[in-house]
Amino acid sequence: MSGADTSHSEYVGGLFRSHYQWLCTRLRRHLDSSAHAEDIAADTFVQLLTSPGVAPIRQPRALLTTIAQRLMYQLWRRRDLERAYLDALQLDDVYEAPSPEDLAQMIEALQCIDQLLDGLPAKVKATFLLSQVNGLTYPEIAAELGISQRSVSDYMTKAVNRCLRACLE
């Protein structure tokens, strides 16, 4: 470990000692369990630790709050995906409960798709998911989202291109 790495680790360690409890308390107000708050607080400091060259931060609580909020939103998005998937399974007429392994794989695949489409406008993501996950046709998607079929086609092109670019990277 180089001198720069040591000083960086020591700096983040000092921030951890000074602000971990404060961050956990702050996160508990937004999360359903202390364990989730502690996990997100720890992940916040891990991200800070793995960030290259964190210099002295003028407002560490503001930065920690921003990182923690981002992680909290990711947690909520994963939960929403899981809930939506389970709801869709329950609506299926020929519902046969998947094995826990299959369920975990499907949820992981949905999370990968969500990360892949991250940054695209909400209607583009919704169009892609309605098509690929729900199996809706372009006219059905247009009616569901209140957009034209041409927009559905354009949005699908954007989403598919994003997926293709990710596959080629």
N, C-alpha and C positions, 0 to 999 in steps of 0.2 A: 504494500500500500504506500503510495507516494505521500509526501508531506502535504500536498494540496488535498489529496483524498482524506487524509487524517483530519485536517483542519475543517474540511467540509462536513465530515461525519460528526466531529465535535460540535460544530455550530448547530447542525440539525438536532443533535442530542440535547443541546442546551435549550433549543426551541421546544423540543418534546417535553423536557422537564418543566419548562415554564408554562406551557400552554395546553398540554394534553388534557388535563382535568377540565379546564375551561371549555375546550372544544367538545368533550364528551357531554358536559352539561348542556351546552348549546344544542347539540344534535339530538339529545333525548327529547327535547320539545317537539321535534318533527318526526321522530321514528317511534315505532311501536314497541321497541325493546331496548334495554340497556346494552345488550350484546351487539345489536346492530349498530348502535351509536359508537361503541368501543371499536368495532371492526372498521367502521368508516373513518374514525379518528386515526386509528393506526395506519390504514391505507393512505390517508392524507400525508402522514409523515414519511411513509415509504416513497410516495411520489416525490416528495421534497428531497428525500435522500438520494433518489436516483436521477434527479434533475442535475444537469451539469452546472457546476459553478454557481451555486446560490450564494450571492454576496450578502453582506448584512442587509436585512430587510427593514425598511423604515416602519412599516405597519404590518407586523407578522400576523396579527389576528385577522386582518382583512384578507391577506393571501390565504391563510389557512381556511377561512370561511369559504372563499371562492372555490378552492380545491375540494373541500368537503361537500359543498353544494353540488358540484359536478358529479361527485361519486354517489351522492344521495339520489340525484336524478337518474343516474344509470341503474341504481338499485330499483327505483320505482318503475323505470321502463321495463326492466327484466320481469318484475312482478306483473305488470300489465300484460306483457306478452304471454307469460305463463297462464294468467287468468283468461285471456282471450282464447288461447289454444284449448284450455280445458272446457271453456264454455262452448266452443265450436264442436268439440268432441261430444259433449252432452246433447247437442242439437242433432247430431247425426242419427238417422233412423236405425241404422245397423251398427249401433255403438257396441264395440267390443273393447273393453278396457285394455290398453296396451300394458305391456310389462313395465316395471319401473325403469329398466334399462332403456327400452324403446322410448318411454316418455322423456327420460333425461336426454337422450340423443335428439329427439325432436325439439325439445326446448333449447338445447344448445344450438341446433341448426337455426332456429328462429332468432336467437340472439346474434348469431353470425350475420344473418340477413339484415337484422336491425342495424348492426354496426356498419355493414357494407353500405347501407342506404343512408347512414347518418350524414347530415348536412344537406340532403335533398329537401326541397319544400314538402310540407306535410301532404299535399294532394298527390304529389308524385309517389311518395311512399305508400299512401293509401291505395292509389291506383294499382301499384305493383302487387301489394298484398291481397287486394280483392281479387285480382286476376290469378295469382299464383297459389295463394293459400285457400281462398274461398271458391276458386274456380268460376268466377263470374265472367260473363261475356262483356265485350266492350260496351254494347248498348245498356246492359245491366249496371255496369260501373258508372256510365255517364248519368243514368237515372239516379243511382245511389248518391253520387257526389254532386249532382246538379251542374254538370259540365257537359260540353259537347263531346261527341265521339272522336272528333279530331283531336281534342285536348287529351282524351284518354290515350289515343295512339301516340301523341307527342310525349306524354308522361311515361308511357311504357318504354319508348325508345330511350329516354333519358335514364331510366332505372336499369334497363338491360345493358346499356353502354357502361354504366357505373360498375355493374357486375362483371362485365367482360374485362374492363380495365383492371379490376382487382384480381381477376384470374391470371392475367398476363404479367402482373407484377411479381 
